Amino acid sequence: MRDSVRKAIGETMQDMVSSGLKSSFTKEELDSLGVGIPEIRLTQEQIRSIRKGMNVSKTVFAKMLNVSPSSVRQWEQGKRRPRGSALVLLELLEKSPNVLDYRLSV
């Protein structure tokens, strides 16, 4: 396959994934077309900024993320790094700070 065609298909697939269209691709298919899933990197300052931007305490933030307050404290102090689904949730909160507002009941 020509590189220009591969690039066009890769960009289309990336757009499909980014827009949330239901699709099923293997890692090998995505790799062969140059579509990647970038690693999430958040600094302790970014995590603190996300929480403060939501205007919540560490305890409330931890409850919203379903992690321990100790985890949040250690992330913000740089002693530990978030992993797995917590890291993905933090990335989502950085992009859309209100995405977990539904977790606050009145």
C-alpha positions in Angstrom: 0.0 0.0 0.0 1.4 3.4 -0.9 2.4 5.6 2.0 0.0 8.4 1.1 -3.0 6.0 1.0 -1.9 4.4 4.3 -1.6 7.9 5.8 -5.1 8.9 4.6 -6.6 5.7 5.9 -4.8 6.1 9.2 -6.1 9.7 9.6 -9.6 8.5 8.8 -9.4 5.8 11.4 -8.0 8.2 14.0 -10.9 10.5 13.3 -13.4 7.6 13.7 -11.8 6.7 17.0 -11.7 10.3 18.2 -15.3 11.0 17.3 -16.5 7.9 19.3 -17.8 5.9 16.3 -18.2 2.3 17.2 -15.4 0.4 15.6 -13.2 -2.6 16.2 -9.6 -2.5 15.4 -6.7 -4.6 16.5 -3.5 -3.0 17.8 -1.7 -4.4 14.8 -4.2 -2.8 12.4 -3.9 0.5 14.1 -0.1 0.3 14.2 0.1 -0.6 10.5 -1.9 2.5 9.7 0.1 4.8 11.9 -2.7 5.3 14.4 -1.5 5.3 18.0 -2.9 5.6 21.4 -0.6 8.0 23.2 0.7 7.4 26.7 -0.9 9.7 29.3 1.6 11.8 31.2 0.3 14.1 34.0 2.6 15.9 36.4 1.8 16.4 40.1 1.0 20.0 39.3 -1.4 19.1 36.6 -3.2 16.7 39.0 -3.4 19.4 41.7 -4.7 21.9 39.1 -7.4 19.5 37.9 -8.6 19.1 41.4 -8.5 22.7 42.3 -10.2 23.6 39.0 -13.1 21.4 40.1 -13.1 23.3 43.4 -13.1 20.1 45.6 -11.1 18.9 48.5 -8.7 15.9 48.1 -11.2 13.7 50.0 -14.1 14.6 47.6 -11.8 14.3 44.6 -10.7 10.8 45.8 -14.4 9.8 46.3 -15.3 11.0 42.8 -12.4 8.9 41.3 -13.1 6.0 43.5 -9.6 6.0 45.0 -8.3 6.6 48.5 -7.5 10.2 49.7 -4.0 8.9 50.4 -3.6 8.1 46.7 -4.6 11.7 45.7 -2.3 13.1 48.3 0.6 11.0 47.1 -0.1 11.9 43.4 -0.1 15.6 44.3 3.2 15.2 46.3 4.8 13.3 43.4 5.4 10.3 45.6 3.3 8.0 43.4 1.8 8.3 39.9 -1.8 7.4 39.0 -2.2 4.3 36.8 -4.9 2.5 34.9 -8.4 3.8 34.8 -7.6 6.6 37.4 -5.1 8.0 34.9 -7.6 8.0 32.1 -10.2 9.7 34.3 -7.7 12.4 35.2 -7.0 13.0 31.5 -10.7 13.2 30.9 -11.1 15.7 33.8 -8.2 17.8 32.4 -10.1 18.1 29.1 -13.6 18.3 30.5 -13.7 19.3 34.1 -17.4 18.7 34.5 -17.4 15.1 33.2 -17.8 13.7 36.7 -20.3 16.2 38.0 -23.0 13.5 37.9 -21.2 11.8 40.7 -22.2 14.7 43.0 -25.7 14.1 44.2 -27.9 16.8 45.8 
